[in-house]
């Protein structure tokens, strides 16, 4: 539809097919005034005067004349649907009122270098065929570039914007927001960056919203500070995407990256729910505490988490935990001390170890989630952990989940004994304690048996006649009789005699044999003279 037929909302130029705003009393736009009429119209301008060039074809010469006539200080400036056929140089211009450039077209350079906007600045659906620079500009109101298009480089470095919106804007060249200060919210929802974009050293006093943004080339989002949320939910990056943030929440929910993804954080949180990455991805903690809020429905070729806090992050929703590599991460831990509970066993003492947040919620949470121990075992065995201590704790957790997921009571009992004796072979201290206990019990038993009193039954002495000798009276001196001749032979005979006969019979037999020996009368031998 030609511009002359549009319902533009203002009185248009009397020339055919010219949508320019008519300038009274001539009824034509400034571009179609005669030289004398134009000179008269320019003399009516003064610093702070309103300017209306809506729908007008503005050449570089006409723009310079208007700016010089107003002392480069414009009041309410209206450039809607204007077409700048040459370079539009607004460098150093001060806009004392609102400035609107909605649906304007810039065929050449559009320079607002160091410009000052006291009110709002609107460039909705504006088309910049070549470069756009707002380097060092100041906008005290809201700056709107919604649905605008920049054919070449867009430079916003060191600009100061109260709040800004670039919803569904398209940048075909290099885009720079280095050192830009946003006092309010900055929105880039649905924006398209055909080439590299940089936000180095940018300040966001509010949120930085890039929901649904598309980065065709490299994107380097390294703001110095973000007071709200750095939101890239649903964003897509076909090339490299680097994010450096501190003190904020980095939202990468349902984002998709085809190239390398690097997230470096300082005391910040990151949400990776539904992230799809077809390149190498990494989340690195540089300082402070970095929490990973969610890894649900994560679909990555390889993701490295370094120094992240996973104590509250559930991993049950990760389809393939083998693609995660964890280095120096922080996990949930078992409770300390002795626990008393109504279930069996009533008293439980937990060994100190690191566990996943899923097991912590399943065992110790107030509301126990419906979770399969076999799934937890799969997580423990599938995760790749660089820390040896954490790997040992995860191996222990895998055996615990295997014991709980055992089909029969026999298998569960065997695993329970295995846990009790040596902690599935992973707790050497427990096995050593059992060994010391067994050794102590054995040593104690041996000492007790050796120190017990010995009760030995002694036989009474016997006389030669087979009658036991009488015990001496108290206080009397015991007289030990001398052995008779042949006493040694008798003792030898006694020791060789089998214990098949009664003791009395054996003794009587021996007495008879001694009595029959020649030269032995049974009395004590007499001393020789």
C-alpha positions in Angstrom: 0.0 0.0 0.0 1.5 3.3 -1.0 2.2 5.8 1.9 -0.3 8.3 0.6 -3.1 5.8 1.1 -2.2 5.0 4.8 -4.3 6.3 7.6 -1.3 8.1 9.2 -3.3 10.2 11.6 -2.0 13.6 10.5 -2.7 16.1 7.7 -0.4 15.1 4.9 1.4 17.1 2.3 -0.6 18.5 -0.6 1.7 16.9 -3.1 0.5 13.7 -4.6 1.5 10.5 -2.7 3.5 12.3 -0.1 2.7 11.3 3.5 4.7 14.1 5.0 3.1 16.3 7.6 1.8 19.5 6.2 3.4 22.7 7.6 1.0 25.6 8.1 0.1 27.8 6.4 1.6 26.3 3.2 -0.1 22.9 3.4 3.0 21.2 2.3 5.8 19.4 4.2 9.2 21.0 4.7 10.7 18.9 1.9 8.3 20.4 -0.6 8.5 24.1 0.4 10.1 26.7 -1.8 13.4 28.2 -0.6 11.7 31.3 0.7 9.0 29.4 2.4 11.5 27.0 4.0 13.6 29.9 5.2 10.5 31.5 6.8 9.6 28.2 8.5 13.1 27.8 9.9 13.1 31.2 11.4 10.1 30.2 13.4 12.1 27.5 15.1 13.9 28.2 18.4 15.8 26.0 21.0 13.3 23.7 22.6 10.7 24.2 19.9 8.7 21.2 18.7 9.6 19.7 15.4 7.2 17.7 13.2 8.8 15.8 10.2 6.5 12.9 10.2 6.4 11.0 6.8 8.8 13.6 5.3 11.7 12.7 3.1 14.6 14.3 5.0 17.8 14.8 3.3 21.1 15.4 5.1 21.0 19.1 4.1 17.4 19.6 5.4 18.2 17.9 8.7 21.2 20.1 9.3 19.2 23.2 8.6 16.5 22.1 11.0 18.9 21.2 13.8 20.9 24.4 13.4 17.8 26.5 13.4 16.7 24.9 16.7 20.1 25.3 18.2 20.5 21.4 18.3 18.0 21.4 21.1 14.6 20.0 20.1 11.4 19.9 22.0 8.8 17.4 21.1 10.4 15.7 18.1 8.2 13.6 15.7 9.9 11.7 12.9 7.4 8.9 12.5 7.5 7.3 9.0 10.2 9.8 8.0 12.7 8.7 5.5 16.3 9.9 5.9 17.7 9.7 2.4 21.2 10.6 3.5 23.3 10.3 6.7 21.2 11.2 9.8 23.6 12.9 12.2 22.0 13.6 15.6 25.3 13.6 17.4 25.2 15.8 20.5 21.5 16.8 20.0 19.4 17.3 23.1 15.8 16.2 23.0 13.9 18.1 25.6 10.7 16.1 25.1 9.7 12.8 23.8 11.3 11.7 20.5 9.5 9.2 18.2 11.1 7.6 15.1 8.5 4.8 14.7 8.6 3.1 11.3 11.2 5.6 10.2 13.7 4.6 7.6 17.4 5.5 7.6 19.0 4.9 4.2 22.5 6.0 5.5 24.3 6.2 8.7 22.1 6.9 11.8 24.3 8.5 14.4 23.0 9.5 17.9 26.5 9.7 19.4 26.3 11.5 22.7 22.6 12.5 22.2 20.5 13.3 25.2 16.8 12.3 25.5 15.1 13.9 28.5 11.9 11.9 27.8 11.2 8.7 26.0 12.8 7.6 22.7 10.9 5.3 20.4 12.3 3.6 17.4 9.6 1.0 17.0 9.7 -0.9 13.6 12.4 1.5 12.4 14.6 0.4 9.6 18.4 1.2 9.7 19.8 0.2 6.4 23.4 0.8 7.5 25.1 1.5 10.9 23.3 2.7 14.0 25.3 4.2 16.8 24.1 5.4 20.1 27.4 5.3 21.8 27.5 7.5 24.9 23.9 8.5 24.5 21.6 9.2 27.5 17.9 8.3 27.6 16.2 9.3 30.9 12.9 7.8 29.8 12.2 4.5 28.1 14.1 3.5 24.9 12.1 1.3 22.6 13.5 -0.5 19.6 10.8 -3.1 19.3 10.7 -4.8 15.9 13.4 -2.5 14.6 15.9 -3.7 12.0 19.6 -2.8 11.7 21.3 -3.8 8.5 24.9 -3.3 9.8 26.7 -2.7 13.1 24.7 -1.5 16.1 26.8 0.2 18.8 25.3 1.0 22.2 28.6 1.1 24.1 28.7 3.3 27.2 25.1 4.4 26.7 22.9 5.0 29.7 19.3 3.9 29.4 16.7 4.1 32.0 14.9 1.0 30.6 15.0 -0.4 27.1 13.2 -2.9 25.0 14.4 -4.7 21.9 11.6 -7.2 21.5 11.8 -9.0 18.1 14.4 -6.6 16.9 16.8 -7.8 14.2 20.5 -7.0 14.2 22.3 -8.1 11.0 25.7 -6.8 11.9 28.0 -6.8 15.0 26.1 -5.6 18.1 27.8 -4.1 21.1 26.4 -3.2 24.5 29.8 -3.0 26.1 29.7 -0.8 29.2 26.0 0.0 28.7 24.1 0.9 31.8 20.5 -0.1 32.1 18.8 1.5 35.1 15.7 -0.6 34.6 14.7 -3.7 32.8 16.2 -4.5 29.5 14.2 -6.8 27.2 15.4 -8.6 24.2 12.6 -11.1 23.8 12.6 -12.7 20.4 15.5 -10.6 19.2 17.6 -11.9 16.3 21.4 -11.4 16.3 22.8 -12.4 12.9 26.4 -11.8 13.9 28.3 -11.6 17.1 26.9 -9.7 20.1 28.8 -8.5 23.2 27.5 -7.4 26.6 30.9 -7.0 28.2 30.9 -4.8 31.4 27.2 -4.0 31.0 25.2 -3.0 34.1 21.6 -4.1 34.6 19.9 -2.6 37.6 16.9 -4.8 36.7 16.4 -7.9 34.8 18.0 -8.8 31.4 15.4 -10.8 29.4 16.5 -12.7 26.3 13.6 -15.1 26.2 13.3 -16.7 22.7 16.3 -14.7 21.4 18.3 -16.2 18.5 22.1 -15.9 18.3 23.3 -17.0 14.9 27.0 -16.2 15.5 28.9 -16.0 18.8 27.3 -14.4 21.8 29.4 -13.0 24.7 27.1 -12.1 27.6 29.4 -11.0 30.3 27.6 -8.3 32.2 29.4 -6.8 35.2 26.2 -6.9 37.3 22.6 -8.1 37.0 20.3 -7.1 39.8 17.5 -9.3 38.6 17.5 -12.4 36.4 19.5 -13.1 33.3 16.8 -14.8 31.4 17.6 -16.9 28.3 14.7 -19.2 28.6 13.9 -20.6 25.1 16.8 -18.9 23.5 18.8 -20.5 20.7 22.5 -20.2 19.9 23.8 -21.6 16.6 27.4 -20.6 17.5 29.4 -20.1 20.6 27.6 -18.9 23.7 29.6 -17.6 26.7 27.9 -16.3 29.8 29.8 -14.6 32.7 27.5 -13.4 35.5 27.6 -12.7 39.2 25.0 -12.3 41.9 22.0 -13.3 39.8 19.9 -16.2 38.4 20.9 -17.4 35.0 17.8 -19.0 33.4 18.6 -21.4 30.6 15.3 -23.3 30.7 14.4 -25.0 27.4 17.4 -23.2 25.7 19.1 -24.8 22.8 22.8 -24.5 21.8 24.5 -25.9 18.7 28.0 -24.7 19.5 30.1 -24.5 22.7 28.3 -23.3 25.8 30.3 -21.9 28.7 28.8 -20.5 31.8 31.1 -18.9 34.4 29.4 -17.7 37.6 30.3 -15.9 40.7 27.9 -16.4 43.6 24.9 -17.0 41.3 22.3 -19.7 40.5 21.6 -21.4 37.2 18.6 -23.3 36.0 19.2 -25.9 33.3 15.8 -27.4 33.1 15.2 -28.8 29.6 18.5 -27.5 28.2 19.4 -29.0 24.8 23.1 -28.7 23.9 24.7 -30.3 20.8 28.2 -29.1 21.7 30.4 -29.2 24.7 28.8 -27.4 27.6 30.3 -26.4 31.0 29.2 -24.6 34.1 32.1 -23.3 36.2 32.2 -21.7 39.6 34.8 -19.0 39.9 34.0 -17.8 43.4 31.2 -17.8 46.0 28.4 -20.3 45.9 27.0 -21.5 42.6 23.8 -23.5 42.8 22.3 -25.6 40.1 18.5 -25.4 40.6 17.3 -28.0 38.1 18.6 -30.6 35.6 15.2 -32.0 34.7 14.8 -33.2 31.0 18.4 -32.3 30.3 19.6 -33.3 26.8 23.3 -32.7 26.3 26.1 -34.4 24.5 28.5 -33.6 27.4 28.1 -31.3 30.3 30.8 -30.5 32.9 29.8 -29.1 36.3 32.8 -27.7 38.2 32.4 -26.5 41.8 28.6 -26.4 41.6 26.3 -26.9 44.5 23.9 -29.8 43.7 22.6 -30.3 47.2 19.1 -29.3 46.2 19.2 -30.3 42.6 17.3 -33.5 41.7 18.9 -35.7 39.0 16.2 -38.3 38.6 14.9 -36.5 35.5 18.2 -36.7 33.7 17.8 -39.1 30.8 21.5 -40.1 30.4 23.5 -39.4 33.6 26.7 -40.8 31.9 26.9 -37.5 29.9 27.4 -35.5 33.1 30.9 -34.9 34.5 31.1 -33.6 38.0 34.2 -32.0 39.4 34.5 -30.6 42.9 30.7 -30.3 43.3 28.8 -30.1 46.6 26.1 -32.7 47.3 23.6 -33.3 50.1 24.8 -35.3 53.2 23.4 -37.8 55.5 22.2 -36.5 58.9 24.6 -36.6 61.8 24.3 -38.4 65.1 21.9 -41.1 66.2 18.3 -41.1 64.9 15.3 -42.6 66.7 12.3 -43.6 64.7 9.2 -45.7 64.8 10.1 -48.0 61.9 12.7 -50.8 62.0 15.4 -50.5 63.1 14.3 -48.0 65.8 17.8 -46.7 66.3 19.9 -45.7 63.3 23.3 -44.2 63.1 24.3 -42.9 59.7 27.9 -42.8 58.5 28.9 -39.5 57.1 28.7 -39.5 53.3 27.6 -37.5 50.3 24.3 -38.4 48.7 22.2 -37.1 45.8 19.3 -34.8 46.6 16.9 -37.4 45.3 18.0 -39.9 48.0 18.0 -37.2 50.6 14.4 -36.3 49.8 13.4 -39.9 49.6 14.9 -40.9 52.9 14.8 -37.8 55.1 12.4 -35.4 53.4 9.1 -34.5 55.1 7.1 -35.7 52.0 8.7 -38.9 50.6 8.5 -38.8 46.8 7.6 -41.8 44.8 11.0 -42.9 43.6 12.4 -46.2 42.5 15.7 -47.3 44.2 16.7 -48.9 41.0 16.6 -45.5 39.3 18.8 -44.1 42.1 21.3 -47.0 41.6 21.4 -46.1 37.9 22.2 -42.5 38.7 24.9 -43.4 41.2 26.6 -45.8 38.8 26.2 -43.6 35.7 27.5 -40.3 37.0 31.2 -39.5 36.3 32.8 -38.0 39.3 36.5 -36.8 39.4 36.7 -36.6 43.2 37.8 -40.0 44.7 36.0 -39.4 47.9 32.7 -38.5 46.1 33.2 -41.5 43.8 33.5 -43.8 46.9 30.4 -42.3 48.5 28.5 -42.8 45.2 29.6 -46.4 45.0 28.3 -46.9 48.5 25.0 -45.3 47.6 24.7 -47.5 44.6 25.1 -50.6 46.8 22.6 -49.2 49.3 20.0 -48.7 46.5 20.8 -52.2 45.2 20.1 -53.6 48.7 16.8 -51.8 48.9 15.8 -52.8 45.4 16.7 -56.5 46.1 13.9 -58.9 45.0 14.0 -61.4 47.9 14.7 -61.3 51.6 17.7 -63.6 51.1 19.5 -61.2 48.8 18.6 -58.3 51.0 19.9 -60.2 54.1 23.2 -61.1 52.3 23.7 -57.5 51.3 22.8 -56.4 54.8 25.5 -58.6 56.3 27.9 -57.3 53.6 27.0 -53.7 54.7 27.4 -54.5 58.4 30.8 -56.2 58.1 32.7 -53.9 55.8 30.4 -51.4 54.3 30.2 -53.2 50.9 34.0 -53.3 50.9 34.2 -49.5 50.9 34.5 -48.9 54.7 37.9 -50.3 55.8 37.5 -48.8 59.2 34.4 -50.9 59.8 36.2 -54.1 58.8 39.2 -53.1 61.0 36.9 -52.5 63.9 35.3 -55.9 63.6 38.8 -57.5 63.4 39.9 -55.6 66.6 36.7 -56.7 68.3 37.2 -60.4 67.5 40.9 -60.2 68.6 39.9 -58.6 71.8 37.3 -61.2 72.6 39.7 -64.0 71.8 42.5 -62.5 74.0 40.0 -62.0 76.8 38.8 -65.5 76.7 42.4 -66.8 76.8 43.3 -64.7 79.8 40.2 -65.7 81.7 40.9 -69.4 81.1 44.5 -69.2 82.3 43.7 -67.2 85.4 41.0 -69.7 86.6 42.0 -71.9 89.8 43.1 -75.5 89.0 41.3 -78.3 91.0 43.6 -81.5 90.8 42.5 -84.6 92.7 45.5 -86.0 94.6 45.7 -89.7 95.7 46.5 -90.3 99.4 49.8 -92.0 100.2 49.7 -95.7 100.7 51.6 -97.9 103.1 53.1 -101.2 102.3 50.1 -103.0 103.7 47.7 -101.3 101.4 46.2 -99.2 104.2 46.3 -95.4 103.8 48.6 -93.6 106.2 47.2 -91.5 108.9 47.6 -87.8 108.6 49.9 -86.4 111.3 48.3 -84.5 114.1 48.3 -80.7 114.0 51.7 -79.3 115.0 53.5 -82.7 114.6 56.4 -83.0 112.3 55.8 -85.2 109.3 58.2 -88.2 109.1 58.9 -89.2 105.5 59.7 -93.0 105.5 62.5 -94.2 103.4 61.6 -96.2 100.4 62.0 -100.0 100.7 64.2 -102.0 98.6 62.5 -102.5 95.2 60.2 -99.5 95.6 61.4 -98.2 92.2 60.5 -101.5 90.7 57.1 -101.3 92.3 56.4 -97.8 90.9 57.5 -99.0 87.4 55.1 -101.9 87.7 52.3 -99.6 88.7 53.0 -97.2 85.8 52.9 -100.2 83.3 49.8 -101.8 84.7 46.7 -101.3 82.6 43.8 -99.6 84.4 41.5 -102.6 83.8 41.4 -103.8 87.3 40.3 -102.1 90.5 42.9 -100.1 92.5 42.6 -102.3 95.6 43.2 -105.5 93.7 46.3 -104.0 91.9 47.8 -102.9 95.2 47.2 -106.2 96.9 48.8 -108.1 94.0 51.8 -105.8 94.1 52.2 -106.3 97.9 52.1 -110.1 97.4 54.8 -110.0 94.8 57.1 -107.9 97.0 56.6 -110.3 99.9 57.6 -113.3 97.7 60.9 -111.8 96.7 63.8 -113.7 98.4 65.7 -111.8 101.1 63.0 -109.3 101.5 60.9 -109.7 104.7 58.8 -106.7 104.1 60.5 -104.8 107.0 63.0 -102.0 106.6 66.4 -103.2 105.8 68.8 -103.3 108.7 71.9 -101.3 108.6 75.1 -103.3 107.9 77.7 -103.4 110.6 
